[in-house]
């Protein structure tokens, strides 16, 4: 069985650290989507709020929202 000293392990880590970090950085960029950095304008926020409120009220009128208890509700997505 092969034996390795702790010093050899430390040297191996120090020698390969920069290359390993570079590989991690380049591969993580391609796999993930970029986060949206722009903040929404006040008009966009207002429009999205109105749309979501209208969709909720439509679901309530259609009977898709059911009150299960004092603090819980069920929304039928179908």
C-alpha positions as CSV (number, residue, x, y, z in Angstrom):
1,X,0.0,0.0,0.0
2,X,1.2,3.5,-0.9
3,X,1.9,6.0,1.9
4,X,1.7,9.7,1.5
5,X,2.9,12.3,4.0
6,X,0.8,15.3,5.0
7,X,3.5,17.6,3.5
8,X,3.1,16.0,0.1
9,X,-0.7,16.4,0.3
10,X,-0.3,20.1,1.2
11,X,2.2,20.7,-1.6
12,X,-0.2,19.0,-4.1
13,X,-3.0,21.2,-2.9
14,X,-1.0,24.4,-3.2
15,X,0.3,23.5,-6.7
16,X,-3.1,22.8,-8.1
17,X,-5.2,25.3,-6.3
18,X,-5.1,28.1,-8.9
19,X,-5.8,25.7,-11.8
20,X,-8.7,24.0,-9.9
21,X,-10.3,27.4,-9.0
22,X,-10.0,28.5,-12.6
23,X,-11.8,25.4,-13.8
24,X,-14.6,25.8,-11.2
25,X,-15.0,29.5,-12.2
26,X,-15.3,28.7,-15.9
27,X,-17.6,25.8,-15.5
28,X,-20.0,27.5,-13.1
29,X,-20.6,30.3,-15.6
30,X,-21.9,28.1,-18.3
31,X,-24.2,25.9,-16.2
32,X,-26.1,28.7,-14.4
33,X,-28.3,31.4,-15.8
34,X,-27.2,34.9,-15.2
35,X,-29.3,36.7,-12.6
36,X,-31.3,39.7,-13.7
37,X,-29.4,42.8,-12.4
38,X,-31.8,45.5,-13.5
39,X,-34.4,46.7,-11.0
40,X,-38.0,47.1,-12.1
41,X,-39.4,50.5,-12.9
42,X,-42.3,51.8,-10.7
43,X,-44.6,51.5,-13.7
44,X,-43.5,47.9,-14.3
45,X,-44.1,47.0,-10.7
46,X,-47.5,48.6,-10.8
47,X,-48.5,46.8,-14.0
48,X,-47.4,43.4,-12.6
49,X,-49.2,44.0,-9.3
50,X,-52.4,44.9,-11.2
51,X,-52.1,41.7,-13.4
52,X,-51.5,39.5,-10.4
53,X,-54.4,41.0,-8.4
54,X,-56.7,40.6,-11.5
55,X,-55.7,36.9,-11.9
56,X,-56.3,36.2,-8.2
57,X,-59.8,37.9,-8.3
58,X,-60.6,35.9,-11.5
59,X,-59.7,32.7,-9.7
60,X,-61.8,33.6,-6.7
61,X,-64.8,34.3,-9.0
62,X,-64.3,31.0,-10.8
63,X,-64.2,29.1,-7.5
64,X,-60.6,27.9,-7.9
65,X,-59.7,29.3,-4.5
66,X,-61.0,27.4,-1.5
67,X,-60.6,28.4,2.1
68,X,-59.5,25.3,4.1
69,X,-59.1,26.8,7.5
70,X,-58.6,30.0,9.3
71,X,-55.1,30.6,7.8
72,X,-54.9,28.2,4.9
73,X,-56.3,28.2,1.3
74,X,-56.2,25.8,-1.6
75,X,-55.7,27.1,-5.2
76,X,-56.7,24.8,-8.0
77,X,-54.2,25.4,-10.8
78,X,-56.1,23.3,-13.4
